Amino acid sequence: MDYSLKLSKEFNLKVEHSANIIRLIEEGNTIPFIARYRKEQTGSCDDQVLREFADRLKYLGNLDKRKQEIADSITEQGKMTDEIMIALGSAETLTEAEDIYRPYKQKRKTRASVAIEKGLMPLAEFILEQNIGVDLDKKASEFINEEKGVDSIDSAIAGASDIIAEKISDDAELRKVLRKKVFDLGAIACKLLENENAKTYDMYTEYNEKIQKIPSHRILAINRGEKEECLKVNVVVETQDFIDEITKAYVKNEDRCGQIVKEAGADAYSRLIFPSIEREVRSELTEKASEQAIKMFEVNLRPLLLQPPLKGKTILGLDPAYRTGCKIAVIDSEGNVLDTAVVFPTPPQNKIEEASATLLKLIKKHNVSIISIGNGTASKESEIFVANLIKDSGLALSYAVVNEAGASVYSASKLGAEEFPDFEPAQRSAVSIARRLQDPLAELIKIDVKSIGVGQYQHDMPEARLTEVLGGVVEDCVNSVGVDLNTASPSLLSYVAGLNKGIAKEIVKYRAEKPFSKREDLLKVKKLGAKAFEQCAGFLRIVGGNVLDNTGVHPESYKATQKLLDFTGYTLEDVANGKIGDIKERIAKMSVEKTAEFCEIGIPTLNDIVNELLKPGRDIRDSLPKPILRSDLMDLADLKEGMEINGTVRNVIDFGVFVDIGVHQDGLVHISQISDGYIKHPSDVLKVGDLVKVKVLGVDTVKKKISLTMKTADLPNGIAVSSNKTDKERKQGRIDANKKKQQKNQMSDNDLKEYLLRKFGR
């Protein structure tokens, strides 16, 4: 197969760019490196498109490998024909290839194989021919053989029918037609079973929905209910339509032979074809739903990791709890721990005055400006305590509630113990909660991404695939930001393109003796060879040396960068001092094309170099909207219909987004309330971390359900959306959007139950 041609069509790329991407991947280059430093060769594909390209390339390679295995097996059996070879060559999926192989696959004992052993294959072929005017009884009598268990004409015909049924079942083209028919016309039906946990799934008591319309998240909910033995699930179709399809394909006339073939077809459908296709359809639905769930995890994880850091701040982290007390950790602007404590402002102790005194002492001692509160158990009580403390003290303080998912996992992990060997796990959690506000990326990469808590059904996903995709997201985020070579943790370094945990530890060991003064020093690190250096160098930063070492300019382009500076009349010192503000204008006067030609680089690389020179040492996250910091807390009861509030998007799901509006209970903006115009999916316009203005549509204090809107008709001043989507992300969103289905109805109680089921399991 010509992969470059096929993939160029699928991804709308030039064939040469497709071929280059394949070559670069096969040469062992990492996706971040290809995306950032080989733009001329790829047509400037971004990392997300490249990862999808690599996934598809891997699938096609596995498909070809399997097709060759099938061809070899059939050839060894001496049954290969030109028709089979052509069919194999045309198979575009593993399912199609397996259908072709089905008649030649070693099978366990079946009714058909027993009949074949009895010598009834010629009779089956005779019946299938359906020649008019033949004497079937006479022909069948020739196969009576009591030693083989064929003691009558009827038993001979019955055995031949079993062979015909299996032959029909093994018809690859027929199975393809019937499978498509199931997807087009079939439905998923559920019945609630008697089970102590069944109430969780009561929205599926008598559920029936067309396969074409059922959303991915519903498939996963149904699967979990079936796994927990709360639901009985079936694929339902109009059986006669399928039997008619088989009849049309195999029955030639209405005589006795034709009738036998027709009955064998009906038997094949009910006994062999439909149960098999039902499993395949359920499996494919699950696979697609899993990919969608993983995609949503990816969509939510990326902006969560790229939340702007709060630099230069001393932060107090508070890990809420009841009986064991709230653990406190104060960190300086570099994330170093300055102090720890335990206070008991929550039930059952309620030592609010004592806790206030302890916190005020720490705040004044270390000049704390922000308090970071974990959103777990006792979070609401802790937030009320902190809000009252700020109000009563009159200090210039603010606080934020951060997602503490995975903090307990980190605190009890080997990594947590290595970082803070003298701390109790709960103290490590408090440090992690403070650092999550200070530098979300550096802290969250220490946690198993499946535990971060922005996904749906992550524990039901294929673990290898989930780990692969989410690991790619973390890698892309780390490399897009860049890493300080002399201060980054081993965990952070291990995600840099071309590096791994072993090399990261060697880097830390090397710099402990002598800090890196230039990127080339990396070549002295044990285990780090020329290829790894090529992949990682551009993503690592060194402050205080050559200014280019503190930019995203790759060392391979240093010579071209110097030529560019000479050509435009600047020096490296000008770059370091920020005195090249009109470099773009100078390039434009001499023409971008001539400048690129003079520097012997492509225009995309030239543009990247210029952008890096204009802002050496920049952090792309600094330009993103900062998190909302609060000094007071509203209660759910304070919300009134029509109230306008600023909030932060916390989670994006298939049917809407959940927004933190400062009442300790996220509100839902249903997809129908996000925009005045039509959108296919919430992720097309919003993502985690976006700052939005919303209006309260309704509040249910009993169910703790808040309905919000972002429509401009409801917000006279317009929608205040501070989105950090790039043009490429928006473009990718449009590409992905056609794979998703819009949820058209307002959120029902069942939708809410379904969401809670996905997020919390119960």
Buried (B, 14 or more C-beta within 10 A) or exposed (E): EEBBEBBBEEBEBEBEBBBBBBEBBEEEBBBBBBBBBBBBBBBBBBBBBBBBBBBBBEEBEEBEEBBEEBBEBBEEEEEBEEEBBEBBEEBEEEBBBBBBBBBBEEEEEBBBBBBBEBBBBEBBEBBBEBEEEBEBEEBBEEBEEEEBEBEEBEBBBBBBBBBBBBBBBBBBEBBBBBBEBBBEBBBBBBEBBEBEEBEBBEBBEEBEBEBEEBBBBBBBBBBBBBEBEBBEBBBBBEEEEBBEBBBEBBBEEEBBBBEBBBBBBBBBBBBBBBEBBBEBBBEBBBEEBBBBBBBBBBBBBBBBBBBBBBEEBBBBBBBBBBEEBBBBBBBBEEBEBBBBBBBBBBEEBEBBEEBBEBBBEBBEEBEBBBBBBBBBBBBBBBBBBBBBBBEEBEBEBBBBBBBBBBBBBBBEBEBBBEBBEEBEBBBBBBBBBBBBBBBBBBBBBBBEBBBBBBBBBBEBBEEEBBBEBBEBBBBBBBBBBBBBBBBBBBBBBBBBBBBEEEBBBBBBEBBEEEBBEEBEBBEEBEEBEEEBBBBBBBBBBBEEBBBBBBBBBBBEBBEBBBBBBEBBEBEBEBBBEEEBEEBBEBBEEEEBEEBBEBBEBBBBBBBBBBBBBBBBBBBBBEEBBBBBBBBEBBEBEEBEEEBEBBBBBBBBBBBBBBBBBBBBBBBBBBBBBBBEEEBBBBBBBBBBBBBBBBBBBEBEEEEEBBBBBBBEEBBEEEBBBBBBBEEBBEBBBEBBBEEBBBBEEBBEEEBBBBBEBBBEEE
